[in-house]
Amino acid sequence: FRFPVGLRSRKEQALPTTVQVLNFYPNPANDVVYITAHVPDGAERVMLEVINAQGQPIANLNALSSRGLVEFNTKHLASGVYLCNLYYDEIKVATEKFTVVH
């Protein structure tokens, strides 16, 4: 059985095309945000870099030692949107945003 070009079977359409590797709870955050990062088997270094709206790095967090769950204190941050970069062994693999509201 053949499918016309550009069409996929229902089984193929049901498969996810991306994996969510970064999650934030709660989002928006007040005093603390819990960041869950997917840690692949064999990774030697898994780092999270938090960046403010001006593009300045404000924190570097080790996600490997915590098995992918990092508690990040946001009390000292101004209200706003922040980016979080995920690095596996020095290679950036994901960027997601979270919000801080005080």
C-alpha positions in Angstrom: 0.0 0.0 0.0 1.5 3.4 -1.0 0.8 6.8 0.3 0.7 9.9 -2.0 3.6 12.2 -1.6 3.2 14.5 1.4 0.8 12.3 3.3 1.6 10.2 6.2 -0.2 7.2 7.8 -2.2 7.8 11.0 0.5 6.0 13.0 3.2 8.4 11.7 1.0 11.4 12.4 0.6 10.3 16.0 4.3 10.2 16.7 5.8 13.3 18.4 8.3 15.2 16.3 10.1 16.8 19.2 11.0 16.0 22.8 10.5 18.6 25.5 13.9 18.6 27.2 13.3 21.6 29.5 10.3 22.2 31.8 9.6 24.8 34.4 7.3 24.7 37.4 5.7 26.9 38.4 5.7 29.1 35.4 5.3 32.0 36.1 7.5 31.7 39.2 7.6 33.9 42.3 10.4 32.9 44.7 11.6 29.6 43.2 11.4 27.8 39.9 12.0 24.0 39.5 13.8 23.3 36.2 13.6 19.8 34.9 16.2 19.0 32.2 16.3 15.8 30.2 19.7 14.2 31.0 20.8 11.7 28.3 22.6 8.5 29.2 26.4 9.0 28.8 26.4 12.7 29.1 29.5 13.9 30.9 28.3 17.5 31.5 24.8 18.9 31.5 24.6 22.6 32.2 21.8 25.2 32.4 22.5 28.8 31.7 19.9 31.4 32.8 19.9 34.6 30.7 18.0 37.9 31.3 16.1 40.0 28.8 19.3 41.9 27.9 21.0 38.7 26.9 23.3 38.7 30.0 24.0 35.3 31.7 22.9 35.5 35.3 23.4 31.9 36.4 25.1 28.6 35.4 23.6 25.5 37.0 24.8 21.9 37.0 21.9 19.7 36.0 24.0 16.5 35.9 24.7 16.3 39.6 21.0 16.8 40.4 19.8 14.2 37.9 18.1 16.8 35.9 16.0 18.5 38.6 17.3 22.0 39.6 15.8 24.3 42.2 16.5 27.9 41.2 15.9 30.8 43.6 14.3 33.7 41.7 13.9 36.0 44.7 16.8 38.2 43.6 15.5 38.5 40.0 13.4 41.3 38.7 10.0 40.4 37.3 10.2 39.5 33.6 10.9 36.9 31.0 14.2 34.8 31.2 15.7 32.3 28.9 17.3 29.0 29.9 19.8 27.3 27.6 20.5 23.6 28.0 24.0 22.3 27.2 25.1 18.7 26.8 28.9 18.4 26.9 29.4 22.1 25.8 26.8 21.9 22.9 23.6 24.0 23.2 20.7 21.7 22.5 17.7 23.7 23.7 16.4 27.1 24.8 13.2 27.7 26.6 11.7 30.7 28.5 10.2 31.1 31.9 8.6 34.1 33.6 9.2 35.6 37.1 6.5 37.6 38.7 6.9 39.2 42.2 
